[in-house]
Amino acid sequence: MTPENARLARLRGGLPAVEVGARGLESVARNTACTRLRAIVIAGMTPSAVIEGVFHEDGDAMSPFALTLSQAFGRRLLGNGGSSLLTAYREKGLLTQTEVKITSVEDMAPGDTPMARARRATETQRLLDLKLVGDPRAPNLILNPRLPLEIVGVSHPVELAYMVASDAESFYRVGVIKSFADRGGKTDKSDIRAACREAAVGTLALRQYISGRHGNPEMAIDKVDLVLRAPGSFNPRLFAQMRAESELASLIRALATAPADLDEVERLLPAGGTLADPAMIERLPNNYMSACKEHCALWERCRTQALMTGQPIILGDLAAEQLAAAGSISRALDLWRGRGRPPENEAEATLREALREAGQVLDRIANG
């Protein structure tokens, strides 16, 4: 065991490490101000694993309907040798009729044993080596690749949906498959950004791989491919070469601070304290946001703490922004009612006047 692995093992306090995966790593970039989430992910755990292993409660699972839909859509695209995915690329003119080289890493090493997982990583790197040296046998589509991503000197395995490259392209792009429907301009932009960030985790892993082979990491470009579902059907809609520059940059920033984050976590915990202790999890500062429920199983606990401390975010994102000068709901109420300390700065004075004006409007509406 390396010193870094031993350090994280001590922090976990006997809890086993789990595969955080691309989705778990992507979640850190969604809420970079949350020390609690960063500590859990850096240590090699997930919020769901903490809920189950530390708090001994049921983890936050995807709804059965959503899980079934996601699995079925994934099978539709990646099953049968990836024929449906290949068709989508042909229809877009991104792969020609002769570019039909497809390799399924999962088929080469099926199963969830340590040996099978290790072989999938080895096979993925072998296939990438072919492309890196310009071998014409390099696949155009690599399905279910598995790559390591090093964080704080520890290798975190990342399994992706697929990678794609034409024969003429110098290297692969990462593709991600999402089962939510493409509704054009009405598709939730936060869902799109999250999907692109998830694919960008794979781009980071590719760049680390290329650097390890003494190549130019920029060969793994900051573009990703996204496949969504057509409304009311399982027909795929391919959005190729989407710019993921900002998503990649946010991931790089979030993960680049990991060593400092780990030092901070160790300073926050008392001597001998570990993440296996519920009190230590609660001790770590969090940054509850309304969107936390979309990606973090700890959101209810963090919301409870936010409620106990009167954080404005409990009233919603708009209220949190408007009451930011007060810092808490109780302070905002004091400003509105003229109780307690007078405004301490111009921002509080402005907020007091806005609250009083809103109160007068509400009074007129209520009382005619």
Order of alpha helices (4+ residues) and beta strands (2+ residues): alpha-alpha-alpha-alpha-alpha-alpha-beta-alpha-alpha-beta-beta-beta-beta-beta-alpha-beta-beta-alpha-alpha-alpha-alpha-alpha-alpha-alpha
